[in-house]
């Protein structure tokens, strides 16, 4: 990255490995036609269907960086360890934080390597839950001098967080969005043991009558570049006055002069089974905890498949042949009502994951013939 990148009026297209040269050339031409200056475009993480790019001002990243640095007391004496790809805002935002604080960044070159990460001498880093799972499973202890790891990109179970903390890893859970230039809320610094996340001061957070989070603030994306039915690029702006209505259900409360966020699940994480409304997020968290306890190398995935009788059937998808499958299922069923029983188990040689460790559900659907 050029030294004057953050002041340069040029635009930046954060191309993921999956993007074709033709797609990127077409997108670049569209961006030039819009006359934008100082904009960064990111493909939404885990997006399904048509290509969708989030348009963020470089200034949005710097505003976010100021808030995160203040929260974690980042100074020029710190050093960030970058393990996340730069075509995701979670990795790209670290460069903005380092720029604002005037501190160096160490790039974790090559593939993710838990033992090499555990030997590093950096003071700050960001990880996704899959990476934390790898550190815990390997029994690796945190190196001296590491004072904070911000965990985002997915749900982290209390069991996983507790196991990591027992090994000395200073985890701080966070909630963020591509459209928010990374973080929206994080645990208090220093952590107080609460699961509530403190909304950073540059955000105005509210909820609609259904509990969905609405965000307004100076780090919010300008909008989206999407394709129409003919495959042409279209501009879809976000009204800064109305803000962004997310698909995430949260509970907000105010105390001690701060807004606190309790994440309750995505809007799409609710299904009906035999007429009962069921939230999949806590069920997946329970499975993650049981898999961690059983020493599974990778957590399983809970899918809700259409069923002609019950409306929805719960199916467990595992990678390979992990040990003690029946024992894990028995523990999962213990104390559960009959409609929450797993109907079958599907084993795949490898679960399709993004480079952030998230399940690629569109690919998983294809593998299962959905």
N, C-alpha and C positions, 0 to 999 in steps of 0.2 A: 504494500500500500504506500502511495506517495506521501511524503511528509505534509503536503498541503491538501491532502484529500478532503478533509472536513470543511475547508474553505473554498475548494474548487467548485465552480458552478456546474461541472460536468455531472452526468447521470451515471448510476452504477446498476448493472443488471446482475443479480446474484444467481448465476446459472447453476442449477443442480446437475449432478452427473447424468440424470435421466433426460435432460432437455436436449433436443436435437439442434444441430446448427441451423437448420432451416427455421425452426420455431424461434430461436434467439434472434436470428437476422430479421425475421418478420416483426418481432416485438420491438427490437431496436428502431426499426423504421417507424413504427407507430409512435414510439416515445418521441422521436425527433419531430414528428408531425404535430405533436401536442405542444411543442415549445417549452417543455418543462426544463427547469434548471435545479441542480442540487437535489435530485431525487434518487432514491434507492428502491429497487423493485425486488420482491421476494415471493417465490411461489409458496402458497400456504402449506404448512406442514400437514401431512396426512390427507391432503385434498383428494376428493373423489370426482370423477366425471371430467368435465371440461377444464382446460388450463385456467387458473385463476391466480393473478399476481396482485400483491399488496403494494401500494405506492406510499412510501414514507419519505419525508424530508430528512436530509442529513441533520438538520437542526433538531428533529424529533429525537434522534439517537443521543445527541449531546444533552438535551434536556433530561432524558431518561438517565443518562450517565451521571449527571450532577446529583440527581435524587438518590440513585443507588450508592454512589460514592459517599454521600453524606450519611446515609443509613448505616453503612458498614465501615465508616471512618477510614476510607481508602486514601492513602497519601502516596507521595513519590517514593517512599521507602518500601512500598509493597511491590509484589511481582505476581502477575496473573499467569496461571497455567491454562492454556487454551487447548481443550480436548474436543470441542464441538466444531462441526463444519461451519465454514464462513458463509455458506449459502443458506444458513438458518439464522434468524435474528439472535438466538441464544449465544451463538459463537461470535457473530458480527458485533453484538453489543459490547463484548469484552474489549474490542479494539477502541470503541468510543470511550469506555470507562478509563482505559489506560491512557488515552490521549488527554482526557480532562484532568486526570490526576498527575500526569507526567511520570508514570511508572512503566517499567518494561513488561513485555509479554513473552513468555516461553511457549513455543508451539510444540505440542505433543505430536511429533512427526510419525507418519505411518499409521498402522492399525492401532486401535485401542489396546493397550497393554497394561493390565492392572498392576503387575509387579513393578514395572518401570514407573508408573504413575506414583506408586507408594514410596518410591525412592527419591522423588523429586523434592527440591527444597523451596518451592514457591509458597507464597503466603495465602493466595486466593485462587479459587477455581470455581467452575460451574460444571455440574454433571447432570445426567438424566438418571431416572431410577434404575434402568438396566445396568448402568455402570456401577451404581452403588451396590446392586445385587452381586455383581462380579467381585467387588472388593470384599464383601462380607463372606461370600461363598469360599473365597480363597483364604479367609482368615487373616488378611493383611492389616497391619496396624498403620495408623496415620503417621506421617513423618513429623519431626519437630519443626516448628515454625509455621505450620499450616494453621491459619486461624479461622477460615470460613470456606465452606463449600456450599454454594447456592444450588439447590436441587430444583429443577423444573422439567417441563416437557412431558409430564405425566404424573399420575398419582403415586405417592410414596406411602406405603402402609406404615402404621405405628410400629409393627413388628420389625420391618426392615430398618426404619430409622433408629429404633432402640438397639438393634444388633450392630449397626454402624457406629453409633455413639459409644457402645461398649468397647469398640476397637479404637476409640479415640478420634474418629472422624467427626469434625465439627460441622454437622449438617444444619442448614437453614432452608426450610421449605419455602417455595415461592409459587406464585400463580402469575402467569403472563400470557401474552398473545402476540402473534406476529403483527397484528394491527396496532399494538401498543408499543412497538419498538422494544420489546422484551417485558420487563417486570411491571406488574400492576400492584401486587401486594407480596409481602414476605414476612417471615417471622421477626419479632422485635429483636433488636440488637442491644445487649446480649439476650439470648433466648431466655424466656421466663417459664418454659414448660407448657405453655398454652398451645393448642392447635390452631388458634385464631391467627390470621395473617394480617399484618398492619398495612393498610392501603397507603402507598407512598403519596407524599403531599401534592404532587403535580396532577393527581387524578381526582375527579369528582365522580364518585360511584353512587348509583341509585339502582333500584330494582323496579320492574314493572309489576302489575298485579299478579303475574304468574311466578314471580320470584326470579326472573331472568335479569342478569346484570346489564346495566347500561353505563357506558363510560363516556366521559367528556374530559378533554384536557389537551394541553399544547403538544403532547407527544403522540397524539392519535394520527393514524394514517389519513392521507388525503382521500383515499378511495381504492377501487379495484379496477384492474384491467382484465376483462373476461372475453370469451368468444361467443358470438351469436350462433344461430343454427347453421349459417353458411360458413362458419369458421373464421369470420372476420373479428378483429379486435374491437372491443367496445369499452368506453370509459364509464364507470359507475362510481360517482363521487359519494363521499360520506358528508352529510350536513354537519358541520362542527357544532351548530346550535343544538341539534337533536342528539348528536353523539352516535355511538355505535351500540346497538342492541345485540348482545351476544346470545349464544345458545346455551350458556352456562347458568345453572340455577345456584344462587348463593343466598346466604343470610347475612345482612349487614347490621352492625351495631356501633354505637358511638360511646366512647368512654375515654377518660384521661386526655381529651383533646384530639383523639385520633378516631378514624373509621377502621373497623375490624371486619374482615371478610371470612366467612365460613363457607367453604366450597361444598356444595351438596350434589353435584353431578351435572352432566350435560342433559340438555332437553331430550336428546335422542336416546338417553340411557334408561328409558322407562318402557316397559312392555306389559301386556296383559296375558295372564295365564289362568285359565278357567275362571275368567271374570275378575281376578285379583290383579290390582295394579302393583307391579313389581319393579323395584329399582335395582338395576344390574351392578352399579358401582360398588356397593358394599359387598355383594356376592363375589365379585372379582377380587376385591381386597382380601376377603377371607381365603379364597383359593391361593392368592399370592403368599399369604402368611403361612398356610399349610405347606406349600411347595418349598418355601424357604426353610421351614423347620425340617422337612424331609430331605433336604439337601439336593433338590432338583437343580440341574444346571441352568435351566431356563423356566420361567413361570409359565403355567398353562394359560389358555385363553378361553373365556366363557362366551359362547355364542347363543343368541336367541333366534332359533329357526322357526319358520312358519309351520304350524301343525294343524291339520284339519279338525281335530277334536278339541284340543286345549288352547287353540289360537297360537300359542307359542310353546316350543319345547327347548329346554336348556341342554346344550351340548358342550362337552369339554373337549377342547382340541389341545393335544400335547405334542411335544417335539421328541421324536424317537421313542424310546421305551424307558421312561424314567422309573426309578425303583419305587415300590410300594404304592402303585396306583390305586389298588382297591382299598388299602388302608386310608389313603388320602380322601377317597370318595366317601368312605364310611364316616370319617371325621367331619366331612363337609355336611353330610346328611344328618348328623346327630343334632337333635333339637330343632330341626327345620320342619315346617309344615310339608305335607305330601306334595303340594304343587311346586315346591322348590327343589325337588329331586332331579338329578342329572339323568337324562333319558338315554344318553349313549356317550361313548368316548371315541374320538377320532385321532389317530396317530399319523403325523406327517414327518417325513425325514427332516424337514427344516421349516420353521415358521417364517413367513415373509415379513421382514422388518425393514424399516427405513434406517438410514445411517444414524438416527438418534435413538434407535431401539424401539420405535413405535411399530405396532402391528399395521401392516398394509392390508386393511380389511377388504379392499376391492380385489386384491390378488388372492386373499384367503377365500373369498367367495368363489372365485374362479376355480381354485383348487378343489373346493368342495362341491362344485357343480351347482352353485346356487343361482 
